[in-house]
């Protein structure tokens, strides 16, 4: 595979990890927001951090398993480094929400607004990623708009399913 193809694949894989982590983070803060009267800021912060670290670790393990299955060997140092870099991008998805929850933990911000703003940040992140992906296509503007609408609808279905899974 050519270097530019590998770089493109790595960017695509990193973006995919970030989307997974963003959906995970969104689900976590939405569930916490619906139970805000029963949790404190420390628990909310730690829960989000652990959830994002878990989805990041799961992505890395999935990459290693897939590599083993396809190549019948463990990844070499370069490939393992690529896997860690790609998986690590998922952590970035939680940066601002974690700062907001840490501010709530420190008493600078109330927990409810911190969770609400975190939800908005996650939704905006998904929207920007979807918009950027659609804009890169070479299709007519109205098809781009339709594609973005479909992506938004699919994202809403994912959020709904995550909420149903948590009983809300």
Chimera marker file (.cmm) of the C-alpha trace (Angstrom):
<marker_set name="trace">
<marker id="1" x="0.000" y="0.000" z="0.000" r="1" g="1" b="0" radius="0.5"/>
<marker id="2" x="1.379" y="3.455" z="-0.924" r="1" g="1" b="0" radius="0.5"/>
<marker id="3" x="2.306" y="5.892" z="1.836" r="1" g="1" b="0" radius="0.5"/>
<marker id="4" x="-0.557" y="8.289" z="0.978" r="1" g="1" b="0" radius="0.5"/>
<marker id="5" x="-3.015" y="5.384" z="1.009" r="1" g="1" b="0" radius="0.5"/>
<marker id="6" x="-1.743" y="4.315" z="4.451" r="1" g="1" b="0" radius="0.5"/>
<marker id="7" x="-2.034" y="7.882" z="5.731" r="1" g="1" b="0" radius="0.5"/>
<marker id="8" x="-5.580" y="8.122" z="4.381" r="1" g="1" b="0" radius="0.5"/>
<marker id="9" x="-6.490" y="4.781" z="5.963" r="1" g="1" b="0" radius="0.5"/>
<marker id="10" x="-5.007" y="5.887" z="9.286" r="1" g="1" b="0" radius="0.5"/>
<marker id="11" x="-6.994" y="9.145" z="9.182" r="1" g="1" b="0" radius="0.5"/>
<marker id="12" x="-10.171" y="7.214" z="8.358" r="1" g="1" b="0" radius="0.5"/>
<marker id="13" x="-9.534" y="4.751" z="11.196" r="1" g="1" b="0" radius="0.5"/>
<marker id="14" x="-8.810" y="7.591" z="13.637" r="1" g="1" b="0" radius="0.5"/>
<marker id="15" x="-11.978" y="9.404" z="12.612" r="1" g="1" b="0" radius="0.5"/>
<marker id="16" x="-13.983" y="6.212" z="13.063" r="1" g="1" b="0" radius="0.5"/>
<marker id="17" x="-12.562" y="5.755" z="16.595" r="1" g="1" b="0" radius="0.5"/>
<marker id="18" x="-13.405" y="9.348" z="17.428" r="1" g="1" b="0" radius="0.5"/>
<marker id="19" x="-16.992" y="8.894" z="16.226" r="1" g="1" b="0" radius="0.5"/>
<marker id="20" x="-17.390" y="5.732" z="18.334" r="1" g="1" b="0" radius="0.5"/>
<marker id="21" x="-16.021" y="7.524" z="21.385" r="1" g="1" b="0" radius="0.5"/>
<marker id="22" x="-18.197" y="10.569" z="20.737" r="1" g="1" b="0" radius="0.5"/>
<marker id="23" x="-21.337" y="8.431" z="20.623" r="1" g="1" b="0" radius="0.5"/>
<marker id="24" x="-20.197" y="6.650" z="23.792" r="1" g="1" b="0" radius="0.5"/>
<marker id="25" x="-19.499" y="9.923" z="25.581" r="1" g="1" b="0" radius="0.5"/>
<marker id="26" x="-22.821" y="11.343" z="24.445" r="1" g="1" b="0" radius="0.5"/>
<marker id="27" x="-24.683" y="8.300" z="25.752" r="1" g="1" b="0" radius="0.5"/>
<marker id="28" x="-22.885" y="8.551" z="29.093" r="1" g="1" b="0" radius="0.5"/>
<marker id="29" x="-23.625" y="12.247" z="29.618" r="1" g="1" b="0" radius="0.5"/>
<marker id="30" x="-27.251" y="11.873" z="28.475" r="1" g="1" b="0" radius="0.5"/>
<marker id="31" x="-27.854" y="9.051" z="30.956" r="1" g="1" b="0" radius="0.5"/>
<marker id="32" x="-26.146" y="11.047" z="33.693" r="1" g="1" b="0" radius="0.5"/>
<marker id="33" x="-28.162" y="14.133" z="32.811" r="1" g="1" b="0" radius="0.5"/>
<marker id="34" x="-31.391" y="12.168" z="33.150" r="1" g="1" b="0" radius="0.5"/>
<marker id="35" x="-30.221" y="11.045" z="36.620" r="1" g="1" b="0" radius="0.5"/>
<marker id="36" x="-28.542" y="14.298" z="37.671" r="1" g="1" b="0" radius="0.5"/>
<marker id="37" x="-30.394" y="14.387" z="41.004" r="1" g="1" b="0" radius="0.5"/>
<marker id="38" x="-28.846" y="11.051" z="41.986" r="1" g="1" b="0" radius="0.5"/>
<marker id="39" x="-25.171" y="11.552" z="41.077" r="1" g="1" b="0" radius="0.5"/>
<marker id="40" x="-22.446" y="13.972" z="42.022" r="1" g="1" b="0" radius="0.5"/>
<marker id="41" x="-19.872" y="15.686" z="39.827" r="1" g="1" b="0" radius="0.5"/>
<marker id="42" x="-17.026" y="13.423" z="40.931" r="1" g="1" b="0" radius="0.5"/>
<marker id="43" x="-18.926" y="10.306" z="39.912" r="1" g="1" b="0" radius="0.5"/>
<marker id="44" x="-20.022" y="11.894" z="36.631" r="1" g="1" b="0" radius="0.5"/>
<marker id="45" x="-16.434" y="12.834" z="35.778" r="1" g="1" b="0" radius="0.5"/>
<marker id="46" x="-14.983" y="9.448" z="36.651" r="1" g="1" b="0" radius="0.5"/>
<marker id="47" x="-17.783" y="7.619" z="34.819" r="1" g="1" b="0" radius="0.5"/>
<marker id="48" x="-17.140" y="9.576" z="31.622" r="1" g="1" b="0" radius="0.5"/>
<marker id="49" x="-13.375" y="9.123" z="31.905" r="1" g="1" b="0" radius="0.5"/>
<marker id="50" x="-13.653" y="5.373" z="32.493" r="1" g="1" b="0" radius="0.5"/>
<marker id="51" x="-16.193" y="5.001" z="29.670" r="1" g="1" b="0" radius="0.5"/>
<marker id="52" x="-13.957" y="6.777" z="27.167" r="1" g="1" b="0" radius="0.5"/>
<marker id="53" x="-10.837" y="4.904" z="28.278" r="1" g="1" b="0" radius="0.5"/>
<marker id="54" x="-12.801" y="1.642" z="27.970" r="1" g="1" b="0" radius="0.5"/>
<marker id="55" x="-13.984" y="2.368" z="24.412" r="1" g="1" b="0" radius="0.5"/>
<marker id="56" x="-10.425" y="3.405" z="23.516" r="1" g="1" b="0" radius="0.5"/>
<marker id="57" x="-9.014" y="0.167" z="24.921" r="1" g="1" b="0" radius="0.5"/>
<marker id="58" x="-11.734" y="-1.827" z="23.159" r="1" g="1" b="0" radius="0.5"/>
<marker id="59" x="-10.772" y="-0.221" z="19.851" r="1" g="1" b="0" radius="0.5"/>
<marker id="60" x="-7.118" y="-1.125" z="20.381" r="1" g="1" b="0" radius="0.5"/>
<marker id="61" x="-7.944" y="-4.719" z="21.321" r="1" g="1" b="0" radius="0.5"/>
<marker id="62" x="-10.235" y="-5.010" z="18.281" r="1" g="1" b="0" radius="0.5"/>
<marker id="63" x="-7.403" y="-3.816" z="16.028" r="1" g="1" b="0" radius="0.5"/>
<marker id="64" x="-4.975" y="-6.365" z="17.488" r="1" g="1" b="0" radius="0.5"/>
<marker id="65" x="-7.500" y="-9.207" z="17.156" r="1" g="1" b="0" radius="0.5"/>
<marker id="66" x="-8.303" y="-8.226" z="13.560" r="1" g="1" b="0" radius="0.5"/>
<marker id="67" x="-4.594" y="-8.063" z="12.742" r="1" g="1" b="0" radius="0.5"/>
<marker id="68" x="-4.021" y="-11.509" z="14.255" r="1" g="1" b="0" radius="0.5"/>
<marker id="69" x="-6.937" y="-12.970" z="12.331" r="1" g="1" b="0" radius="0.5"/>
<marker id="70" x="-5.919" y="-11.489" z="8.987" r="1" g="1" b="0" radius="0.5"/>
<marker id="71" x="-2.098" y="-11.645" z="9.177" r="1" g="1" b="0" radius="0.5"/>
<marker id="72" x="-1.709" y="-14.689" z="11.466" r="1" g="1" b="0" radius="0.5"/>
<marker id="73" x="0.818" y="-12.748" z="13.559" r="1" g="1" b="0" radius="0.5"/>
<marker id="74" x="0.998" y="-9.954" z="16.077" r="1" g="1" b="0" radius="0.5"/>
<marker id="75" x="1.506" y="-6.467" z="14.655" r="1" g="1" b="0" radius="0.5"/>
<marker id="76" x="5.102" y="-5.297" z="14.292" r="1" g="1" b="0" radius="0.5"/>
<marker id="77" x="6.316" y="-2.200" z="16.138" r="1" g="1" b="0" radius="0.5"/>
<marker id="78" x="5.256" y="0.239" z="13.411" r="1" g="1" b="0" radius="0.5"/>
<marker id="79" x="1.785" y="-1.266" z="13.079" r="1" g="1" b="0" radius="0.5"/>
<marker id="80" x="1.337" y="-1.434" z="16.860" r="1" g="1" b="0" radius="0.5"/>
<marker id="81" x="2.309" y="2.239" z="17.057" r="1" g="1" b="0" radius="0.5"/>
<marker id="82" x="-0.242" y="3.070" z="14.394" r="1" g="1" b="0" radius="0.5"/>
<marker id="83" x="-2.896" y="1.147" z="16.314" r="1" g="1" b="0" radius="0.5"/>
<marker id="84" x="-2.104" y="3.036" z="19.525" r="1" g="1" b="0" radius="0.5"/>
<marker id="85" x="-2.187" y="6.392" z="17.695" r="1" g="1" b="0" radius="0.5"/>
<marker id="86" x="-5.504" y="5.583" z="16.047" r="1" g="1" b="0" radius="0.5"/>
<marker id="87" x="-7.113" y="4.310" z="19.250" r="1" g="1" b="0" radius="0.5"/>
<marker id="88" x="-5.732" y="7.238" z="21.225" r="1" g="1" b="0" radius="0.5"/>
<marker id="89" x="-7.640" y="9.736" z="19.113" r="1" g="1" b="0" radius="0.5"/>
<marker id="90" x="-10.799" y="8.524" z="20.850" r="1" g="1" b="0" radius="0.5"/>
<marker id="91" x="-9.538" y="10.082" z="24.085" r="1" g="1" b="0" radius="0.5"/>
<marker id="92" x="-9.592" y="13.539" z="22.505" r="1" g="1" b="0" radius="0.5"/>
<marker id="93" x="-13.361" y="13.309" z="22.053" r="1" g="1" b="0" radius="0.5"/>
<marker id="94" x="-13.829" y="13.661" z="25.804" r="1" g="1" b="0" radius="0.5"/>
<marker id="95" x="-11.456" y="16.577" z="26.421" r="1" g="1" b="0" radius="0.5"/>
<marker id="96" x="-13.958" y="19.442" z="26.683" r="1" g="1" b="0" radius="0.5"/>
<marker id="97" x="-16.711" y="17.421" z="28.412" r="1" g="1" b="0" radius="0.5"/>
<marker id="98" x="-14.157" y="16.209" z="30.979" r="1" g="1" b="0" radius="0.5"/>
<marker id="99" x="-13.024" y="19.793" z="31.590" r="1" g="1" b="0" radius="0.5"/>
<marker id="100" x="-16.659" y="20.847" z="32.094" r="1" g="1" b="0" radius="0.5"/>
<marker id="101" x="-17.318" y="17.998" z="34.525" r="1" g="1" b="0" radius="0.5"/>
<marker id="102" x="-14.063" y="18.719" z="36.371" r="1" g="1" b="0" radius="0.5"/>
<marker id="103" x="-15.219" y="22.333" z="36.760" r="1" g="1" b="0" radius="0.5"/>
<marker id="104" x="-18.459" y="21.005" z="38.249" r="1" g="1" b="0" radius="0.5"/>
<marker id="105" x="-16.439" y="18.757" z="40.559" r="1" g="1" b="0" radius="0.5"/>
<marker id="106" x="-14.414" y="21.813" z="41.640" r="1" g="1" b="0" radius="0.5"/>
<marker id="107" x="-17.619" y="23.740" z="42.330" r="1" g="1" b="0" radius="0.5"/>
<marker id="108" x="-17.083" y="26.290" z="39.564" r="1" g="1" b="0" radius="0.5"/>
<marker id="109" x="-20.082" y="25.049" z="37.561" r="1" g="1" b="0" radius="0.5"/>
<marker id="110" x="-23.235" y="23.181" z="38.542" r="1" g="1" b="0" radius="0.5"/>
<marker id="111" x="-23.425" y="19.570" z="37.362" r="1" g="1" b="0" radius="0.5"/>
<marker id="112" x="-26.652" y="19.901" z="35.346" r="1" g="1" b="0" radius="0.5"/>
<marker id="113" x="-25.357" y="22.667" z="33.054" r="1" g="1" b="0" radius="0.5"/>
<marker id="114" x="-22.004" y="20.875" z="32.735" r="1" g="1" b="0" radius="0.5"/>
<marker id="115" x="-23.790" y="17.742" z="31.516" r="1" g="1" b="0" radius="0.5"/>
<marker id="116" x="-26.110" y="19.731" z="29.231" r="1" g="1" b="0" radius="0.5"/>
<marker id="117" x="-23.199" y="21.636" z="27.670" r="1" g="1" b="0" radius="0.5"/>
<marker id="118" x="-21.250" y="18.373" z="27.314" r="1" g="1" b="0" radius="0.5"/>
<marker id="119" x="-24.202" y="16.860" z="25.426" r="1" g="1" b="0" radius="0.5"/>
<marker id="120" x="-24.256" y="19.868" z="23.117" r="1" g="1" b="0" radius="0.5"/>
<marker id="121" x="-20.495" y="19.583" z="22.560" r="1" g="1" b="0" radius="0.5"/>
<marker id="122" x="-20.842" y="15.911" z="21.620" r="1" g="1" b="0" radius="0.5"/>
<marker id="123" x="-23.786" y="16.584" z="19.291" r="1" g="1" b="0" radius="0.5"/>
<marker id="124" x="-21.941" y="19.481" z="17.662" r="1" g="1" b="0" radius="0.5"/>
<marker id="125" x="-18.858" y="17.294" z="17.226" r="1" g="1" b="0" radius="0.5"/>
<marker id="126" x="-20.899" y="14.629" z="15.452" r="1" g="1" b="0" radius="0.5"/>
<marker id="127" x="-22.556" y="17.298" z="13.312" r="1" g="1" b="0" radius="0.5"/>
<marker id="128" x="-19.242" y="18.853" z="12.287" r="1" g="1" b="0" radius="0.5"/>
<marker id="129" x="-17.739" y="15.452" z="11.470" r="1" g="1" b="0" radius="0.5"/>
<marker id="130" x="-20.785" y="14.526" z="9.368" r="1" g="1" b="0" radius="0.5"/>
<marker id="131" x="-20.823" y="17.899" z="7.628" r="1" g="1" b="0" radius="0.5"/>
<marker id="132" x="-17.097" y="17.730" z="6.851" r="1" g="1" b="0" radius="0.5"/>
<marker id="133" x="-17.448" y="14.205" z="5.473" r="1" g="1" b="0" radius="0.5"/>
<marker id="134" x="-20.388" y="15.130" z="3.242" r="1" g="1" b="0" radius="0.5"/>
<marker id="135" x="-18.730" y="18.342" z="2.009" r="1" g="1" b="0" radius="0.5"/>
<marker id="136" x="-15.736" y="16.334" z="0.769" r="1" g="1" b="0" radius="0.5"/>
<marker id="137" x="-17.930" y="14.391" z="-1.635" r="1" g="1" b="0" radius="0.5"/>
<marker id="138" x="-18.216" y="15.457" z="-5.244" r="1" g="1" b="0" radius="0.5"/>
<marker id="139" x="-21.979" y="15.191" z="-5.469" r="1" g="1" b="0" radius="0.5"/>
<marker id="140" x="-24.582" y="17.888" z="-6.098" r="1" g="1" b="0" radius="0.5"/>
<marker id="141" x="-25.374" y="20.192" z="-3.168" r="1" g="1" b="0" radius="0.5"/>
<marker id="142" x="-28.870" y="18.804" z="-2.756" r="1" g="1" b="0" radius="0.5"/>
<marker id="143" x="-27.473" y="15.257" z="-2.551" r="1" g="1" b="0" radius="0.5"/>
<marker id="144" x="-24.997" y="16.479" z="0.070" r="1" g="1" b="0" radius="0.5"/>
<marker id="145" x="-27.876" y="17.974" z="2.027" r="1" g="1" b="0" radius="0.5"/>
<marker id="146" x="-29.833" y="14.736" z="1.717" r="1" g="1" b="0" radius="0.5"/>
<marker id="147" x="-26.791" y="12.701" z="2.804" r="1" g="1" b="0" radius="0.5"/>
<marker id="148" x="-26.270" y="14.962" z="5.820" r="1" g="1" b="0" radius="0.5"/>
<marker id="149" x="-29.943" y="14.600" z="6.729" r="1" g="1" b="0" radius="0.5"/>
<marker id="150" x="-29.635" y="10.823" z="6.529" r="1" g="1" b="0" radius="0.5"/>
<marker id="151" x="-26.503" y="10.894" z="8.709" r="1" g="1" b="0" radius="0.5"/>
<marker id="152" x="-28.291" y="13.070" z="11.282" r="1" g="1" b="0" radius="0.5"/>
<marker id="153" x="-31.271" y="10.686" z="11.289" r="1" g="1" b="0" radius="0.5"/>
<marker id="154" x="-28.993" y="7.667" z="11.709" r="1" g="1" b="0" radius="0.5"/>
<marker id="155" x="-27.154" y="9.445" z="14.521" r="1" g="1" b="0" radius="0.5"/>
<marker id="156" x="-30.459" y="10.189" z="16.237" r="1" g="1" b="0" radius="0.5"/>
<marker id="157" x="-31.405" y="6.516" z="15.964" r="1" g="1" b="0" radius="0.5"/>
<marker id="158" x="-28.085" y="5.527" z="17.570" r="1" g="1" b="0" radius="0.5"/>
<marker id="159" x="-28.663" y="7.976" z="20.437" r="1" g="1" b="0" radius="0.5"/>
<marker id="160" x="-32.221" y="6.688" z="20.872" r="1" g="1" b="0" radius="0.5"/>
<marker id="161" x="-31.028" y="3.071" z="20.960" r="1" g="1" b="0" radius="0.5"/>
<marker id="162" x="-28.348" y="3.957" z="23.516" r="1" g="1" b="0" radius="0.5"/>
<marker id="163" x="-30.953" y="5.661" z="25.676" r="1" g="1" b="0" radius="0.5"/>
<marker id="164" x="-33.295" y="2.673" z="25.393" r="1" g="1" b="0" radius="0.5"/>
<marker id="165" x="-30.444" y="0.371" z="26.396" r="1" g="1" b="0" radius="0.5"/>
<marker id="166" x="-30.053" y="2.382" z="29.585" r="1" g="1" b="0" radius="0.5"/>
<marker id="167" x="-33.777" y="2.373" z="30.320" r="1" g="1" b="0" radius="0.5"/>
<marker id="168" x="-34.435" y="6.028" z="29.473" r="1" g="1" b="0" radius="0.5"/>
<link id1="1" id2="2" r="1" g="1" b="0" radius="0.2"/>
<link id1="2" id2="3" r="1" g="1" b="0" radius="0.2"/>
<link id1="3" id2="4" r="1" g="1" b="0" radius="0.2"/>
<link id1="4" id2="5" r="1" g="1" b="0" radius="0.2"/>
<link id1="5" id2="6" r="1" g="1" b="0" radius="0.2"/>
<link id1="6" id2="7" r="1" g="1" b="0" radius="0.2"/>
<link id1="7" id2="8" r="1" g="1" b="0" radius="0.2"/>
<link id1="8" id2="9" r="1" g="1" b="0" radius="0.2"/>
<link id1="9" id2="10" r="1" g="1" b="0" radius="0.2"/>
<link id1="10" id2="11" r="1" g="1" b="0" radius="0.2"/>
<link id1="11" id2="12" r="1" g="1" b="0" radius="0.2"/>
<link id1="12" id2="13" r="1" g="1" b="0" radius="0.2"/>
<link id1="13" id2="14" r="1" g="1" b="0" radius="0.2"/>
<link id1="14" id2="15" r="1" g="1" b="0" radius="0.2"/>
<link id1="15" id2="16" r="1" g="1" b="0" radius="0.2"/>
<link id1="16" id2="17" r="1" g="1" b="0" radius="0.2"/>
<link id1="17" id2="18" r="1" g="1" b="0" radius="0.2"/>
<link id1="18" id2="19" r="1" g="1" b="0" radius="0.2"/>
<link id1="19" id2="20" r="1" g="1" b="0" radius="0.2"/>
<link id1="20" id2="21" r="1" g="1" b="0" radius="0.2"/>
<link id1="21" id2="22" r="1" g="1" b="0" radius="0.2"/>
<link id1="22" id2="23" r="1" g="1" b="0" radius="0.2"/>
<link id1="23" id2="24" r="1" g="1" b="0" radius="0.2"/>
<link id1="24" id2="25" r="1" g="1" b="0" radius="0.2"/>
<link id1="25" id2="26" r="1" g="1" b="0" radius="0.2"/>
<link id1="26" id2="27" r="1" g="1" b="0" radius="0.2"/>
<link id1="27" id2="28" r="1" g="1" b="0" radius="0.2"/>
<link id1="28" id2="29" r="1" g="1" b="0" radius="0.2"/>
<link id1="29" id2="30" r="1" g="1" b="0" radius="0.2"/>
<link id1="30" id2="31" r="1" g="1" b="0" radius="0.2"/>
<link id1="31" id2="32" r="1" g="1" b="0" radius="0.2"/>
<link id1="32" id2="33" r="1" g="1" b="0" radius="0.2"/>
<link id1="33" id2="34" r="1" g="1" b="0" radius="0.2"/>
<link id1="34" id2="35" r="1" g="1" b="0" radius="0.2"/>
<link id1="35" id2="36" r="1" g="1" b="0" radius="0.2"/>
<link id1="36" id2="37" r="1" g="1" b="0" radius="0.2"/>
<link id1="37" id2="38" r="1" g="1" b="0" radius="0.2"/>
<link id1="38" id2="39" r="1" g="1" b="0" radius="0.2"/>
<link id1="39" id2="40" r="1" g="1" b="0" radius="0.2"/>
<link id1="40" id2="41" r="1" g="1" b="0" radius="0.2"/>
<link id1="41" id2="42" r="1" g="1" b="0" radius="0.2"/>
<link id1="42" id2="43" r="1" g="1" b="0" radius="0.2"/>
<link id1="43" id2="44" r="1" g="1" b="0" radius="0.2"/>
<link id1="44" id2="45" r="1" g="1" b="0" radius="0.2"/>
<link id1="45" id2="46" r="1" g="1" b="0" radius="0.2"/>
<link id1="46" id2="47" r="1" g="1" b="0" radius="0.2"/>
<link id1="47" id2="48" r="1" g="1" b="0" radius="0.2"/>
<link id1="48" id2="49" r="1" g="1" b="0" radius="0.2"/>
<link id1="49" id2="50" r="1" g="1" b="0" radius="0.2"/>
<link id1="50" id2="51" r="1" g="1" b="0" radius="0.2"/>
<link id1="51" id2="52" r="1" g="1" b="0" radius="0.2"/>
<link id1="52" id2="53" r="1" g="1" b="0" radius="0.2"/>
<link id1="53" id2="54" r="1" g="1" b="0" radius="0.2"/>
<link id1="54" id2="55" r="1" g="1" b="0" radius="0.2"/>
<link id1="55" id2="56" r="1" g="1" b="0" radius="0.2"/>
<link id1="56" id2="57" r="1" g="1" b="0" radius="0.2"/>
<link id1="57" id2="58" r="1" g="1" b="0" radius="0.2"/>
<link id1="58" id2="59" r="1" g="1" b="0" radius="0.2"/>
<link id1="59" id2="60" r="1" g="1" b="0" radius="0.2"/>
<link id1="60" id2="61" r="1" g="1" b="0" radius="0.2"/>
<link id1="61" id2="62" r="1" g="1" b="0" radius="0.2"/>
<link id1="62" id2="63" r="1" g="1" b="0" radius="0.2"/>
<link id1="63" id2="64" r="1" g="1" b="0" radius="0.2"/>
<link id1="64" id2="65" r="1" g="1" b="0" radius="0.2"/>
<link id1="65" id2="66" r="1" g="1" b="0" radius="0.2"/>
<link id1="66" id2="67" r="1" g="1" b="0" radius="0.2"/>
<link id1="67" id2="68" r="1" g="1" b="0" radius="0.2"/>
<link id1="68" id2="69" r="1" g="1" b="0" radius="0.2"/>
<link id1="69" id2="70" r="1" g="1" b="0" radius="0.2"/>
<link id1="70" id2="71" r="1" g="1" b="0" radius="0.2"/>
<link id1="71" id2="72" r="1" g="1" b="0" radius="0.2"/>
<link id1="72" id2="73" r="1" g="1" b="0" radius="0.2"/>
<link id1="73" id2="74" r="1" g="1" b="0" radius="0.2"/>
<link id1="74" id2="75" r="1" g="1" b="0" radius="0.2"/>
<link id1="75" id2="76" r="1" g="1" b="0" radius="0.2"/>
<link id1="76" id2="77" r="1" g="1" b="0" radius="0.2"/>
<link id1="77" id2="78" r="1" g="1" b="0" radius="0.2"/>
<link id1="78" id2="79" r="1" g="1" b="0" radius="0.2"/>
<link id1="79" id2="80" r="1" g="1" b="0" radius="0.2"/>
<link id1="80" id2="81" r="1" g="1" b="0" radius="0.2"/>
<link id1="81" id2="82" r="1" g="1" b="0" radius="0.2"/>
<link id1="82" id2="83" r="1" g="1" b="0" radius="0.2"/>
<link id1="83" id2="84" r="1" g="1" b="0" radius="0.2"/>
<link id1="84" id2="85" r="1" g="1" b="0" radius="0.2"/>
<link id1="85" id2="86" r="1" g="1" b="0" radius="0.2"/>
<link id1="86" id2="87" r="1" g="1" b="0" radius="0.2"/>
<link id1="87" id2="88" r="1" g="1" b="0" radius="0.2"/>
<link id1="88" id2="89" r="1" g="1" b="0" radius="0.2"/>
<link id1="89" id2="90" r="1" g="1" b="0" radius="0.2"/>
<link id1="90" id2="91" r="1" g="1" b="0" radius="0.2"/>
<link id1="91" id2="92" r="1" g="1" b="0" radius="0.2"/>
<link id1="92" id2="93" r="1" g="1" b="0" radius="0.2"/>
<link id1="93" id2="94" r="1" g="1" b="0" radius="0.2"/>
<link id1="94" id2="95" r="1" g="1" b="0" radius="0.2"/>
<link id1="95" id2="96" r="1" g="1" b="0" radius="0.2"/>
<link id1="96" id2="97" r="1" g="1" b="0" radius="0.2"/>
<link id1="97" id2="98" r="1" g="1" b="0" radius="0.2"/>
<link id1="98" id2="99" r="1" g="1" b="0" radius="0.2"/>
<link id1="99" id2="100" r="1" g="1" b="0" radius="0.2"/>
<link id1="100" id2="101" r="1" g="1" b="0" radius="0.2"/>
<link id1="101" id2="102" r="1" g="1" b="0" radius="0.2"/>
<link id1="102" id2="103" r="1" g="1" b="0" radius="0.2"/>
<link id1="103" id2="104" r="1" g="1" b="0" radius="0.2"/>
<link id1="104" id2="105" r="1" g="1" b="0" radius="0.2"/>
<link id1="105" id2="106" r="1" g="1" b="0" radius="0.2"/>
<link id1="106" id2="107" r="1" g="1" b="0" radius="0.2"/>
<link id1="107" id2="108" r="1" g="1" b="0" radius="0.2"/>
<link id1="108" id2="109" r="1" g="1" b="0" radius="0.2"/>
<link id1="109" id2="110" r="1" g="1" b="0" radius="0.2"/>
<link id1="110" id2="111" r="1" g="1" b="0" radius="0.2"/>
<link id1="111" id2="112" r="1" g="1" b="0" radius="0.2"/>
<link id1="112" id2="113" r="1" g="1" b="0" radius="0.2"/>
<link id1="113" id2="114" r="1" g="1" b="0" radius="0.2"/>
<link id1="114" id2="115" r="1" g="1" b="0" radius="0.2"/>
<link id1="115" id2="116" r="1" g="1" b="0" radius="0.2"/>
<link id1="116" id2="117" r="1" g="1" b="0" radius="0.2"/>
<link id1="117" id2="118" r="1" g="1" b="0" radius="0.2"/>
<link id1="118" id2="119" r="1" g="1" b="0" radius="0.2"/>
<link id1="119" id2="120" r="1" g="1" b="0" radius="0.2"/>
<link id1="120" id2="121" r="1" g="1" b="0" radius="0.2"/>
<link id1="121" id2="122" r="1" g="1" b="0" radius="0.2"/>
<link id1="122" id2="123" r="1" g="1" b="0" radius="0.2"/>
<link id1="123" id2="124" r="1" g="1" b="0" radius="0.2"/>
<link id1="124" id2="125" r="1" g="1" b="0" radius="0.2"/>
<link id1="125" id2="126" r="1" g="1" b="0" radius="0.2"/>
<link id1="126" id2="127" r="1" g="1" b="0" radius="0.2"/>
<link id1="127" id2="128" r="1" g="1" b="0" radius="0.2"/>
<link id1="128" id2="129" r="1" g="1" b="0" radius="0.2"/>
<link id1="129" id2="130" r="1" g="1" b="0" radius="0.2"/>
<link id1="130" id2="131" r="1" g="1" b="0" radius="0.2"/>
<link id1="131" id2="132" r="1" g="1" b="0" radius="0.2"/>
<link id1="132" id2="133" r="1" g="1" b="0" radius="0.2"/>
<link id1="133" id2="134" r="1" g="1" b="0" radius="0.2"/>
<link id1="134" id2="135" r="1" g="1" b="0" radius="0.2"/>
<link id1="135" id2="136" r="1" g="1" b="0" radius="0.2"/>
<link id1="136" id2="137" r="1" g="1" b="0" radius="0.2"/>
<link id1="137" id2="138" r="1" g="1" b="0" radius="0.2"/>
<link id1="138" id2="139" r="1" g="1" b="0" radius="0.2"/>
<link id1="139" id2="140" r="1" g="1" b="0" radius="0.2"/>
<link id1="140" id2="141" r="1" g="1" b="0" radius="0.2"/>
<link id1="141" id2="142" r="1" g="1" b="0" radius="0.2"/>
<link id1="142" id2="143" r="1" g="1" b="0" radius="0.2"/>
<link id1="143" id2="144" r="1" g="1" b="0" radius="0.2"/>
<link id1="144" id2="145" r="1" g="1" b="0" radius="0.2"/>
<link id1="145" id2="146" r="1" g="1" b="0" radius="0.2"/>
<link id1="146" id2="147" r="1" g="1" b="0" radius="0.2"/>
<link id1="147" id2="148" r="1" g="1" b="0" radius="0.2"/>
<link id1="148" id2="149" r="1" g="1" b="0" radius="0.2"/>
<link id1="149" id2="150" r="1" g="1" b="0" radius="0.2"/>
<link id1="150" id2="151" r="1" g="1" b="0" radius="0.2"/>
<link id1="151" id2="152" r="1" g="1" b="0" radius="0.2"/>
<link id1="152" id2="153" r="1" g="1" b="0" radius="0.2"/>
<link id1="153" id2="154" r="1" g="1" b="0" radius="0.2"/>
<link id1="154" id2="155" r="1" g="1" b="0" radius="0.2"/>
<link id1="155" id2="156" r="1" g="1" b="0" radius="0.2"/>
<link id1="156" id2="157" r="1" g="1" b="0" radius="0.2"/>
<link id1="157" id2="158" r="1" g="1" b="0" radius="0.2"/>
<link id1="158" id2="159" r="1" g="1" b="0" radius="0.2"/>
<link id1="159" id2="160" r="1" g="1" b="0" radius="0.2"/>
<link id1="160" id2="161" r="1" g="1" b="0" radius="0.2"/>
<link id1="161" id2="162" r="1" g="1" b="0" radius="0.2"/>
<link id1="162" id2="163" r="1" g="1" b="0" radius="0.2"/>
<link id1="163" id2="164" r="1" g="1" b="0" radius="0.2"/>
<link id1="164" id2="165" r="1" g="1" b="0" radius="0.2"/>
<link id1="165" id2="166" r="1" g="1" b="0" radius="0.2"/>
<link id1="166" id2="167" r="1" g="1" b="0" radius="0.2"/>
<link id1="167" id2="168" r="1" g="1" b="0" radius="0.2"/>
</marker_set>
